[in-house]
């Protein structure tokens, strides 16, 4: 089935700000990633372990790919997420694949991906709670992110969609989604081999 996911990088809608451009141009990569994690969304308890390992692999790859240190809020958020995931992976005895980045990522792209991922995690956490697990992983514990997400959206909404920095941020966001896609694939392969 073919979907129209909007313009590709560089093809801009007039008067578009960077936030709208990011949403439009990363939609295809974002939807492909969501599709990869569909088994977890449908049955969180059954697919919990590979999901956690993929999150650990993807976030680790993101954190090592960023070109310069991100803002303090993003750094605090990703550090806490990685710490929680490390404890969860240790609790379940999970093997986590290593994902190597192919390009350095703009720090604003890291903020967009990391803070934005918490929005999706909130939805997943509610589904997970319905599955009545004995142990809810630390990764799903609530984090304060809404205020910094609003600030980031305002910042991106005020930035021009055209120019070298806009291009770098757009390409970095798509590359970040692709890192997570690779993490999911490697984790699935690792899980299947261990069965």
matplotlib code that plots the C-alpha trace (Angstrom):
import matplotlib.pyplot as plt

x = [0.0, 1.4, 1.2, 1.9, 4.2, 4.8, 7.9, 11.4, 14.3, 14.8, 11.3, 9.7, 6.2, 6.2, 6.2, 6.9, 8.8, 11.3, 8.9, 6.5, 9.3, 10.6, 7.1, 6.5, 9.9, 10.5, 6.9, 7.8, 10.8, 8.7, 5.8, 8.2, 9.6, 6.2, 5.3, 8.4, 7.3, 3.7, 4.0, 5.0, 2.1, -0.4, 1.0, 3.4, 4.0, 5.0, 7.4, 8.7, 12.2, 13.2, 11.5, 13.7, 16.8, 16.0, 15.4, 18.7, 20.6, 18.8, 19.3, 22.9, 23.5, 21.8, 23.8, 27.1, 26.1, 25.4, 28.0, 28.1, 26.6, 22.8, 21.1, 21.1, 17.5, 17.9, 21.2, 19.4, 16.5, 18.6, 20.9, 18.0, 16.4, 19.7, 20.2, 16.7, 17.1, 20.5, 18.8, 15.9, 18.2, 20.2, 16.9, 15.8, 19.3, 19.0, 21.7, 21.8, 23.2, 25.6, 24.3, 26.9, 26.0, 26.9, 26.8, 27.0, 23.7, 22.8, 22.1, 18.6, 17.7, 18.7, 16.4, 13.5, 14.0, 14.6, 11.9, 9.5, 10.0, 8.6, 5.2, 5.0, 6.3, 3.4, 0.9, 2.8, 3.0, -0.8, -1.0, 1.6, -0.2, -3.3, -1.3, -0.9, 2.9, 4.5, 7.2, 6.8, 10.2, 11.8, 11.9, 8.1, 8.2, 6.9, 9.5, 9.0, 9.3, 6.2, 7.6, 10.8, 8.9, 6.7, 9.9, 11.5, 8.4, 8.3, 12.0, 11.7, 8.5, 10.5, 13.4, 13.5, 12.9, 15.5, 19.3, 22.2, 21.3, 17.6, 18.9, 21.3, 18.6, 16.1, 18.7, 19.8, 16.3, 15.7, 19.0, 18.1, 14.8, 16.9, 19.3, 16.3, 15.0, 18.4, 18.3, 14.9, 16.1, 19.3, 17.4, 14.8, 17.6, 19.3, 16.1, 15.2, 18.7, 18.4, 15.1]
y = [0.0, 3.4, 6.4, 10.0, 11.1, 14.6, 16.1, 14.7, 16.6, 19.9, 20.1, 22.8, 24.1, 28.0, 29.7, 26.5, 26.6, 24.0, 22.2, 21.6, 20.6, 18.1, 16.6, 16.4, 15.0, 12.5, 11.1, 8.2, 7.2, 7.6, 5.6, 2.8, 2.7, 2.6, -0.3, -2.2, -1.9, -2.9, -6.3, -4.6, -2.2, -5.1, -7.4, -5.4, -8.2, -10.8, -8.4, -6.4, -7.8, -7.2, -3.7, -2.8, -4.1, -2.1, 1.1, 0.7, 0.0, 2.9, 5.5, 4.5, 5.0, 8.4, 9.6, 8.6, 10.1, 13.6, 16.1, 18.4, 18.1, 18.8, 21.2, 20.5, 19.3, 16.8, 15.6, 15.0, 13.2, 10.9, 10.1, 9.1, 7.0, 5.2, 4.6, 3.1, 1.0, -0.3, -1.5, -3.0, -4.9, -6.2, -7.2, -9.3, -10.5, -9.0, -8.9, -5.5, -5.2, -2.4, 0.0, 2.2, 5.6, 6.5, 10.3, 12.8, 14.2, 17.8, 18.3, 19.8, 16.6, 14.6, 16.8, 16.3, 12.5, 12.0, 14.3, 13.3, 9.7, 10.3, 11.2, 7.8, 6.1, 7.6, 5.8, 2.6, 2.8, 2.9, -0.2, -2.0, -1.3, -3.0, -6.2, -6.7, -7.4, -8.5, -5.9, -2.7, -1.7, 1.5, 2.8, 3.3, 5.4, 8.9, 11.6, 15.4, 16.3, 18.3, 21.7, 21.1, 19.6, 22.8, 24.9, 22.9, 23.1, 26.9, 27.1, 25.0, 26.8, 30.1, 28.7, 29.0, 25.8, 26.7, 26.8, 24.7, 24.3, 23.4, 20.8, 19.3, 19.1, 17.5, 14.9, 14.2, 13.5, 11.0, 9.4, 9.1, 7.3, 5.0, 4.2, 3.0, 1.0, -0.7, -1.3, -3.0, -5.2, -6.3, -7.0, -9.1, -11.1, -11.6, -12.7, -15.2, -16.7, -17.2, -19.1]
z = [0.0, -1.0, 1.3, 0.6, 3.4, 2.2, 0.7, 0.9, 2.3, 0.5, -1.1, 1.0, 1.4, 1.2, 4.6, 6.4, 9.7, 10.8, 13.1, 10.3, 8.0, 10.5, 10.9, 7.2, 6.1, 9.0, 8.8, 6.6, 8.8, 11.9, 10.6, 9.5, 13.0, 14.6, 12.2, 13.4, 17.0, 16.3, 17.9, 21.2, 20.8, 20.3, 23.0, 25.3, 27.8, 25.2, 23.3, 26.3, 26.4, 22.7, 23.0, 26.0, 24.3, 21.1, 23.1, 24.9, 21.6, 19.8, 22.6, 23.1, 19.4, 19.5, 22.5, 20.8, 17.4, 18.6, 17.3, 20.3, 23.7, 23.7, 26.0, 29.8, 29.8, 27.0, 28.5, 31.8, 30.1, 28.0, 30.9, 33.1, 30.3, 29.7, 33.4, 33.7, 30.6, 31.8, 35.1, 33.1, 30.8, 33.7, 35.5, 32.5, 31.6, 28.1, 25.4, 23.7, 20.2, 19.3, 16.6, 14.9, 13.6, 10.0, 10.5, 13.4, 14.5, 15.2, 19.0, 18.2, 16.3, 19.4, 21.5, 19.1, 19.0, 22.7, 24.1, 21.5, 22.3, 25.8, 24.2, 22.7, 25.8, 27.8, 25.5, 25.6, 29.4, 29.7, 27.5, 29.5, 32.8, 31.3, 30.8, 34.5, 34.6, 37.8, 37.3, 35.3, 33.9, 35.1, 31.6, 31.7, 34.9, 34.2, 33.5, 33.3, 29.7, 28.7, 29.5, 27.6, 24.7, 24.4, 24.6, 21.8, 19.6, 20.1, 19.2, 16.1, 15.1, 15.2, 13.1, 9.3, 7.3, 4.7, 5.2, 6.1, 9.7, 8.9, 6.4, 8.9, 11.6, 9.2, 7.9, 11.5, 12.7, 9.8, 10.5, 14.2, 13.3, 11.1, 14.0, 16.0, 13.0, 12.8, 16.6, 16.3, 13.4, 15.2, 18.4, 16.6, 14.9, 18.3, 19.9, 17.2, 17.3, 21.1, 20.8]

ax = plt.figure().add_subplot(projection="3d")
ax.plot(x, y, z, "-o")
ax.set_aspect("equal")
plt.show()
